[in-house]
Amino acid sequence: YPRVSLYAMMLAAAGIPLYIHLPRFASVNLGIGLGVIGTVLLVIRLIDLVQDPLIGWAIDRWPRAQSLFAMLAAGGLAVGFPLLFTLEAGPHVVARLIAILVLLFSAYSLGMILLYGRSATLAREGTPQELMTLAAYREAGMLAGVVIAAIAPAVLMGLGAGGRGYPAFGLFLGALAVVVALLTRPAWRRRAVLGERLSLEGLGEAGALRLLALALVNSLPVAITSTLFLFFVEDRLQLEGMAGPLLIVFFLSAGLSVPLWARMSQRIGSRPTLLVAMPLAILGFIGAAFLAPGNLVGFAVICVASGAALGADMVILPAMFSVALTRAGLKASMAFGIWSFAGKLGLALAAFAVLPLLEGSGFAPGEINDEGALSMLNFSYAVLPCILKLAALVLVFRLPAEA
């Protein structure tokens, strides 16, 4: 389980730059427009539409190669991040960015689908309680990786790194991937536990299709706030240099809440636990919408509440999906390929929808923006996610009580 945490930490540390740092890095450092960035992310998601289920199929097709797949995922991250964050503005910068992002997102997808799809293999037993325990270790590692990725650029800048700390950040992430690959290799030597062939009918009977729909809708609020977090903190709240510490507060809250949510779900059930956690996120979005510029304490409190709500989403939803697949005796890796795509589709739809919307309102990162542009940023970051989270809450209400 500690090796599972370590591998999850590597993947999460890789995911944060792709979803939070990338939009600002590409717009400020590379001079690419927000609308173009949103389109690029959507194009990569279209590749994932085909790629993620194929990755899951390949993992199930060659179960003895899971160690090779784990090393390939880490190797792709080790090569891709130094290339990404040392990229400079110039001719064909968008084409070069797309090529690097395809490598990174492919490696990230391979690692995530392998880690989640092999839950039955990595757990001591295939019982719901043991799968939830595994999920707690996995998500704790994820959140540790998120905190590392959130704090690293600011620390590297403090140590004298240039380029807003991004080149050194890329090298750090590459080195982290190499070290984790070596330390976690024994975990992937366990004999793979496989199930029956996957089908839509089987997913439907297991209740997994309902959970996939919930995962997609529930990913949208987090996707929007992740994409716009740096813009909201630095341009809307005018808290220059505080984005890193606030991210740490957010994800520390999520990490500390994971054992509590896991214990609660084992006592009262997963669905009732989600019905407790989701309103916390909704309150956080409402609070953010009414914050005045410079209100650091108020936003820190919102980060604590919304971070705790995220902790429940991260540990409970994948575990519910894994339990549904295990109970039905279905092959999990291809199913988690579809699950992975559902989550990343939410991120792409968020970027494709809100970034051009902001650009159309006249919003420019790091510049002096008028009231209309800041109001659009406020609506996109706080109001729209609140509406989407309410829709996800309705879907949870409609889940069967047994789920």
C-alpha positions in Angstrom: 0.0 0.0 0.0 2.8 2.5 0.6 4.1 1.8 -2.9 0.6 2.4 -4.2 0.7 5.8 -2.4 4.1 6.6 -3.9 3.0 5.8 -7.5 -0.2 7.8 -6.9 1.9 10.7 -5.6 3.9 10.8 -8.8 0.8 10.8 -11.0 -0.9 13.6 -9.0 2.3 15.7 -9.0 2.2 15.3 -12.8 -1.5 16.1 -13.1 -1.5 19.4 -11.3 0.9 21.1 -13.8 -1.2 19.8 -16.7 -4.5 21.1 -15.3 -3.6 24.1 -13.2 -0.2 25.5 -14.3 -0.5 24.8 -18.0 -3.1 27.5 -19.0 -1.1 30.3 -17.2 2.3 29.0 -18.4 1.1 28.8 -22.0 -0.5 32.2 -22.0 2.1 34.2 -20.1 5.4 32.4 -21.0 4.5 31.2 -24.5 2.2 34.0 -25.5 -0.6 31.7 -26.7 -4.2 33.0 -26.5 -6.7 31.5 -24.0 -9.0 30.5 -26.8 -6.2 28.5 -28.6 -5.2 26.8 -25.3 -8.8 25.7 -24.8 -9.0 24.3 -28.3 -5.7 22.5 -27.9 -6.9 20.8 -24.7 -10.1 19.8 -26.4 -8.2 18.3 -29.4 -6.1 16.2 -26.9 -9.3 15.0 -25.2 -10.5 13.8 -28.6 -7.4 11.7 -28.9 -8.2 10.4 -25.4 -11.6 9.4 -26.6 -10.0 6.6 -28.6 -6.8 6.2 -26.6 -8.0 5.7 -23.0 -10.3 2.7 -23.6 -7.5 1.2 -25.8 -5.0 1.6 -23.0 -7.4 -0.1 -20.7 -7.9 -2.9 -23.2 -4.2 -3.4 -23.6 -3.6 -3.6 -19.9 -6.3 -6.3 -19.6 -5.0 -8.0 -22.8 -1.4 -8.4 -21.5 -1.7 -8.8 -17.7 1.9 -10.0 -17.4 3.2 -6.7 -18.8 1.8 -4.5 -16.0 5.3 -3.8 -14.8 6.3 -2.7 -18.3 3.2 -0.4 -18.5 4.0 1.1 -15.1 7.6 1.9 -16.2 6.5 3.3 -19.6 4.1 5.7 -17.9 6.8 7.0 -15.5 9.3 7.2 -18.5 6.9 9.3 -20.5 6.5 11.8 -17.6 10.3 11.8 -17.0 10.9 12.9 -20.6 7.8 15.1 -21.2 7.9 17.5 -18.3 11.5 18.8 -18.9 10.5 19.3 -22.6 7.2 21.1 -21.6 8.5 23.6 -19.1 11.7 24.5 -21.1 9.6 25.3 -24.2 10.0 28.8 -25.4 7.9 31.1 -27.6 8.7 31.1 -31.3 7.7 29.6 -34.6 5.4 26.5 -34.5 5.1 26.8 -30.7 1.5 25.5 -30.7 2.5 22.5 -32.8 5.4 21.7 -30.4 3.2 22.2 -27.4 0.6 19.8 -28.8 3.3 17.1 -29.5 4.7 17.3 -25.9 1.2 17.3 -24.4 0.2 14.2 -26.3 3.2 12.4 -24.9 2.5 13.7 -21.3 -1.2 13.0 -21.4 -0.7 9.5 -22.9 1.8 8.7 -20.1 -0.4 10.1 -17.5 -3.4 8.2 -18.8 -1.5 4.9 -18.9 -0.4 5.4 -15.3 -3.8 6.4 -14.0 -5.7 3.6 -15.7 -3.2 1.0 -14.6 -3.3 2.2 -11.0 -7.1 2.4 -10.7 -7.8 -0.6 -13.0 -5.5 -2.9 -10.9 -7.4 -2.2 -7.6 -8.4 -5.8 -7.2 -4.7 -6.8 -7.9 -3.2 -4.3 -5.5 -5.7 -4.8 -2.7 -5.0 -7.6 -0.1 -8.5 -9.0 -0.8 -11.3 -8.2 -3.2 -13.7 -7.1 -0.5 -15.4 -3.7 -0.5 -13.8 -2.8 2.8 -10.3 -3.7 1.6 -10.9 -1.8 -1.7 -11.9 1.2 0.3 -8.7 0.9 2.4 -6.6 0.7 -0.8 -8.5 3.8 -2.1 -7.6 5.7 1.0 -3.9 4.9 0.6 -4.1 5.7 -3.1 -5.9 9.1 -2.7 -3.6 10.1 0.3 -0.7 9.6 -2.1 -2.5 11.6 -4.8 -3.0 14.5 -2.4 0.6 14.4 -1.3 1.6 14.7 -4.9 -0.8 17.6 -5.4 0.7 19.5 -2.4 4.3 18.9 -3.7 3.3 20.1 -7.2 1.5 23.2 -5.7 4.4 24.3 -3.6 7.4 23.4 -5.9 7.3 26.3 -8.3 7.3 28.9 -5.5 10.1 27.1 -3.6 12.2 26.8 -6.8 11.7 30.5 -7.5 12.7 31.3 -3.9 15.9 29.3 -4.5 16.7 31.5 -7.5 15.2 29.5 -10.4 14.3 31.6 -13.5 11.3 31.6 -15.8 8.9 31.8 -12.9 10.4 28.5 -11.7 8.9 26.5 -14.6 12.1 25.1 -16.2 13.4 23.8 -12.8 9.9 22.5 -12.1 10.0 20.4 -15.2 13.3 18.9 -14.3 12.1 18.2 -10.8 9.0 16.4 -12.0 11.1 14.3 -14.5 13.5 13.3 -11.7 10.6 12.4 -9.4 9.2 10.1 -12.0 12.5 8.2 -12.4 12.9 7.8 -8.6 9.3 6.6 -8.1 9.5 4.1 -11.0 12.5 2.4 -9.3 10.9 2.4 -5.8 7.5 1.1 -6.9 8.5 -1.6 -9.3 8.0 -4.5 -6.9 4.3 -3.6 -6.5 3.7 -4.4 -10.2 5.0 -8.0 -9.9 1.9 -9.1 -8.1 -0.2 -11.6 -10.2 -3.0 -9.7 -12.0 -6.6 -10.4 -10.9 -8.8 -10.4 -14.0 -12.6 -10.5 -14.5 -15.0 -11.2 -17.3 -15.0 -9.4 -20.6 -16.4 -5.8 -20.4 -19.7 -4.9 -22.1 -22.2 -2.1 -22.0 -24.8 -4.6 -20.7 -22.5 -5.7 -18.0 -21.7 -2.1 -17.0 -25.4 -1.3 -16.8 -26.2 -4.3 -14.7 -23.4 -3.6 -12.3 -24.6 0.0 -11.9 -21.4 1.3 -13.3 -23.0 3.4 -16.1 -24.8 5.5 -13.5 -21.5 6.1 -11.8 -19.8 7.0 -15.1 -22.5 9.7 -15.7 -22.0 11.0 -12.2 -18.2 11.1 -12.6 -18.5 13.2 -15.8 -21.0 15.7 -14.3 -19.1 15.9 -11.0 -15.8 16.5 -12.7 -17.0 19.7 -14.4 -17.0 22.0 -11.4 -13.6 20.8 -10.3 -12.3 21.1 -13.9 -13.5 24.7 -14.2 -12.1 25.8 -10.8 -8.8 24.0 -11.5 -8.5 25.7 -14.9 -9.3 29.2 -13.5 -7.7 29.0 -10.0 -4.6 31.0 -10.7 -6.6 33.6 -12.6 -9.1 33.9 -9.8 -6.5 34.3 -7.0 -4.2 36.7 -8.8 -6.5 38.7 -11.0 -9.9 38.6 -9.3 -8.9 38.5 -5.6 -5.6 40.4 -6.4 -3.6 38.1 -4.0 -0.3 38.2 -5.9 2.0 35.3 -4.9 -0.6 33.6 -2.7 -1.9 31.0 -5.2 0.7 28.4 -4.1 0.0 28.6 -0.4 -3.8 28.6 -1.0 -3.4 25.5 -3.2 -1.6 23.8 -0.4 -4.3 24.7 2.1 -6.9 23.4 -0.3 -5.2 20.0 -0.9 -4.1 19.6 2.7 -7.7 19.9 3.7 -8.6 17.3 1.1 -5.8 15.0 2.2 -6.7 15.2 5.9 -10.3 14.6 5.2 -9.7 11.4 3.2 -9.5 9.0 6.2 -12.6 10.6 7.7 -14.7 10.2 4.6 -13.4 6.6 4.1 -14.4 5.8 7.7 -17.8 7.5 7.4 -18.5 5.6 4.1 -17.8 2.3 5.8 -20.2 3.2 8.7 -23.1 4.8 6.9 -22.5 4.0 3.2 -21.0 5.7 0.2 -24.1 7.5 -1.0 -25.1 9.1 2.3 -21.5 10.3 2.7 -21.5 12.0 -0.7 -24.8 13.7 0.3 -23.0 15.1 3.3 -19.8 16.2 1.4 -21.3 17.7 -1.8 -23.2 20.6 -0.1 -19.8 21.7 1.4 -18.5 22.3 -2.1 -21.7 24.2 -3.1 -21.3 26.5 0.0 -17.7 27.1 -1.0 -18.7 28.2 -4.6 -21.3 30.5 -3.2 -18.8 32.0 -0.7 -16.2 32.6 -3.4 -18.7 34.5 -5.6 -19.2 37.2 -3.0 -15.6 37.6 -1.8 -14.1 41.1 -2.0 -10.6 41.6 -3.5 -7.8 41.1 -1.0 -9.9 38.8 1.3 -7.2 36.2 1.9 -8.7 34.8 5.1 -12.1 34.4 3.6 -10.8 32.5 0.6 -8.6 30.3 2.8 -11.7 29.2 4.7 -13.4 28.4 1.4 -10.3 26.4 0.3 -10.6 24.4 3.6 -14.3 23.6 3.0 -14.1 22.9 -0.7 -10.9 20.9 -0.2 -12.6 18.6 2.3 -15.5 18.1 -0.2 -13.0 17.2 -2.9 -11.5 14.6 -0.6 -14.8 12.8 -0.5 -15.1 12.8 -4.3 -11.6 11.5 -4.8 -11.8 8.5 -2.4 -15.5 7.5 -2.6 -16.4 7.7 -6.3 -13.5 5.6 -7.7 -14.0 3.1 -4.9 -17.7 2.8 -5.6 -16.9 2.1 -9.3 -14.2 -0.4 -8.3 -16.6 -2.2 -6.0 -19.3 -2.3 -8.7 -16.9 -3.9 -11.2 -15.5 -6.4 -8.7 -19.0 -7.5 -7.6 -20.0 -8.0 -11.2 -16.7 -9.8 -11.9 -15.8 -7.5 -14.8 -12.4 -6.6 -16.2 -11.5 -3.3 -14.6 -8.7 -1.7 -16.7 -10.8 -1.0 -19.8 -13.6 0.2 -17.6 -11.2 2.6 -15.8 -10.1 3.7 -19.2 -13.6 4.9 -19.9 -13.7 6.4 -16.3 -10.4 8.2 -17.0 -11.8 9.6 -20.2 -15.0 10.8 -18.5 -12.9 12.8 -16.0 -10.6 14.3 -18.6 -13.5 15.1 -20.9 -14.9 17.2 -18.1 -11.5 19.1 -17.9 -11.4 19.6 -21.7 -15.1 20.8 -21.9 -14.3 23.2 -19.0 -11.3 24.7 -20.8 -13.0 24.8 -24.1 -16.1 26.5 -22.7 -14.7 29.0 -20.1 -11.3 30.1 -21.6 -12.8 31.5 -24.9 -15.6 33.0 -22.9 -13.1 34.9 -20.7 -11.1 35.9 -23.8 -14.3 37.2 -25.4 -15.0 39.3 -22.3 -11.7 41.0 -22.7 -10.0 39.3 -19.8 -6.1 39.2 -20.0 -4.1 37.3 -17.3 -1.7 39.4 -15.4 -3.1 42.7 -16.9 -5.4 45.4 -15.5 -8.9 44.1 -16.4 -12.2 46.1 -16.4 -15.3 45.3 -14.3 -17.0 43.3 -17.1 -14.0 40.9 -17.5 -13.6 40.4 -13.8 -17.4 39.7 -13.5 -17.1 37.1 -16.2 -14.2 35.5 -14.3 -16.2 35.5 -11.1 -19.2 33.9 -12.9 -17.0 31.3 -14.5 -15.1 30.3 -11.4 -17.9 30.4 -8.7 -21.4 30.6 -10.1 -21.2 28.1 -13.0 -19.5 25.3 -10.9 -22.2 25.8 -8.3 -24.9 25.0 -10.8 -23.0 22.0 -12.1 -22.4 20.7 -8.6 -26.2 20.9 -7.9 -26.7 18.7 -10.9 -24.2 16.2 -9.6 -26.0 16.2 -6.3 -29.3 15.3 -8.0 -27.6 12.3 -9.7 -26.3 11.1 -6.3 -29.9 11.4 -4.9 -31.0 9.1 -7.8 -28.4 6.4 -7.1 -29.9 3.2 -5.6 -29.6 3.1 -1.9 -27.4 -0.1 -2.0 -24.7 1.9 -4.1 
